[in-house]
Amino acid sequence: MTLSRTELCEMADPRSWERGVTYFEEDRVHGVVRDGTTVVASVEGQQMYRVRLSLREGNLFADCSCPMGRAGVFCKHCVAAGLAWIEGPLEATSRVGSTESAGGLPDAAALDDFSTDLDRIREHLAQLEPSTLVEMLIEQALWDDNLLRRLTMAAARSDEVVNIKTMRHAITEATRTGGFVDYGAAPHFARGIEDLVHAVSQLLEESHANEVIKLSEYALRRVERALEHMDDSDGYMRPILDDLQTLHHAACVKAHPDPVKLARRIFEWEINGDWDIFYGASRTYADVFGETGLAEYRKLAENLWQDVPQLGSNGEGRTYEHPRFRLTAMMEALATELGDVEALVAIKSRDLSSAFRYLQIAETYKEAGEPDKALAWAEKGVRAFSSKTDSRLREFLAEEYHRLGRHGDAVGLIWQNFSDHSNLSYYQALKQHAEQTSEWPRWRKKALAHFGERERTDAWLGPRERWTMGPLNFGSELVAIFLWEKDVDAAWEEACQRGCSSDQWMELARLREDGHPEDALRVYQDEVQRLVNQTNNPAYKEAIDWVRHIRRLLRKTGQEDQFGKYVAELEVEFKRKRNFMKLLNGLP
C-alpha cells in the first residue's frame, strides 16, 4: 500500500488541498502517533482537531473531528496530517524509518520494520502486573472525566444484573453543562456523551434491551436539556440525538415493550419536543407499535387535530396555540400509510394560507392518477394568489395546460413568472415553454423590452463609463442572457452601456481575446487594479498571474513592446504596496 502527494491531492478538493498544505508547512500538525498502518494527529485550526488516517486494503480512510470531517469530507486537516505522514515526522512522538516508497509513504512491508513509540509502549505494558495497570488507569481516570465515566459504565455492565442507577448517574454527569458550554468546549463535551452512547449500545449486544430503552430515553432527555445551555453551532450533538433514537428503536424491536404505553410516550415526545426527537415515528416505529400501538398513536393525533383551525388565503384563523406543523406532518404521514388520498387532501386543505399549499394538493392528486382534480386545485391556487404567487404552482399548471394542448395559456403563466423575477433562469423557462408554440421570437422581443423598462427604473443602473465594473454584488441579467445565447457582441455592448459584474467582465474578455484583444486587455488591466487595491498577499499573487496573462496576450498580438510601459505604470501607481512590488519586480 502506497500513497503519494498526488493521490492525497486527488482525495481533497482544491481549496482543502491548498489550505492543508499551508497548515502542514506552518507546523500546525502536532502529536503525530502511528500504530501500524494508522496515524492519529492533532491539527491546529480554529481549535485543535483530531485526525485519524488508516490504510486498509489499498485505500486511505480518514476521520476528522472538525465539522467538515464529521460530514465525511476529506478536509484540510486530513490533508495536513496526511502530508505529515508522507513527508516525515513533525513531532518526537512519531518516528519514521528511511525506507519509503516513491510517493514518500512507506509501503506495508516497510511499515512492519518501523519502531514507533506505541510499539514500545505495548511492550512495556505487557510486562507489567495487572494490578499496576489498574492503578495507572485509575490514576488517569481521576484526571479525565470522560475516561472515568467510560470505566464506570463498563463496570456497571460487568454485573449479571445491569446497574441502571450507576449508568444513569454516568449519563447525568456526562450531560451536565455546569452553566454554559461555549463553542470551543462543545467538541469535548459531545465526545464524552458519545462514549456513553457507545457503552449503552453494547448493552443491546449483551441482551439487555429493556435497560437500553430506559437509558436511551433518559439520555435523550438529558441531551435535549443540555442543548439549551451550549453553543452547538457546528452540530456535534445532532448525530448523538440520531444515534440514541436509532438505538432506542433497535432496543424496542428486541424487547417488545407495551405498544400502547410506548405509543403514548413517543407521541408526547414527537409533538412537544424541541429537537425533532422521534420525528416521523408512525413510520419508524410501525414495526414496534403494531396495530394496537398505531391505533393509539392515531387516536392521540386525531384528538388534537380536531382543534386545529382552518387557514385561508387571508391568514384568518392562524394561531400558534397548537404545535400545528408537527401535528400536520403526523396526520399526513398516517393518511399516506393508509393510502387514503382524499383523507390526505383533507388534511392538507386545512391550511390554504399559501400558493404552495395548493401546489402540494395538486401534486398529491397528480401522483394518485387524478389529473383533473390536480388541474382544478392548481387553477384554484392561481386564482387565490393572483399576484406574486409561487412560481412552482404556475409551472405545474403550465405543464398541465401543455398536456391539454392549451399552449398559449401555459406560456402566459410562465410570462407572469418571468415578469415577477426577470432573471436568466426564468428567461430560460420562458423560452422552453414558448418553443412549444411557434411564437418564441415574439416572446423573446417582449422579454428583452421588459428588461429595458426595468433597467430605466432601477436606481443602480444607467449610463456608465465604458470600462466600469459596476456594483460588485450585482450582475447584468441581460449580459447573462446574451452570453447564454452565445451572442457575445450583444453582451459586450450591453455591458459597455450599463455595466455588469466583474465576473461577467472577465468572461466577456476571455471570449473576446481572439477577435478583439484590445478590449480584453483593458478588462484584464482593470482586474489587476481591482486586485491590488484589495491590499492582501493572495490578491497580489492573483494580480501577478493576470499581469503574466497580459504579457502573453500582448506578445500574441505583436505588442510585446508595450508590456514594459504597462509595468512602469504599475510601478508608479502602486509603489507604496511593497509586497506587490516585490512580486512585480520578480517577474522573469
Secondary structure, 3 states (H helix, E strand, C coil): CCCCHHHHHHHCCHHHHHHHHHHHHCCCEEEEEEECCEEEEEEECCCEEEEEEEEECCEEEEEECCHHHHCCCCCHHHHHHHHHHHHCCCCCCCCCCCCCCCCCCCCHHHHHCCCCHHHHHHHHHHCCCHHHHHHHHHHHHCCCHHHHHHHHHHHHHCCCCCCHHHHHHHHHHHHCCCCCECCCCHHHHHHHHHHHHHHHHHHHHCCCHHHHHHHHHHHHHHHHHHHCCECCCCCCHHHHHHHHHHHHHHHHHHHCCCHHHHHHHHHHHHHHCCCCCCCCHHHHCHHHHHHHHHHHHHHHHHHHHCCCCCECCCCCCCCCCCCHHHHHHHHHHHHHHHCCHHHHHHHHCCECCCHHHHHHHHHHHHHCCCHHHHHHHHHHHHHHCCCCCCHHHHHHHHHHHHHCCCHHHHHHHHHHHHHHHCCHHHHHHHHHHHCCCCCHHHHHHHHHHHHHHHHHHCCCCCCCCCCCCCCCCCCCHHHHHHHHCCCHHHHHHHHHHHCCCHHHHHHHHHHHCCCCHHHHHHHHHHHHHHHHCCCCHHHHHHHHHHHHHHHHHHHHCCCCHHHHHHHHHHHHHCCCCHHHHHHHHCCC
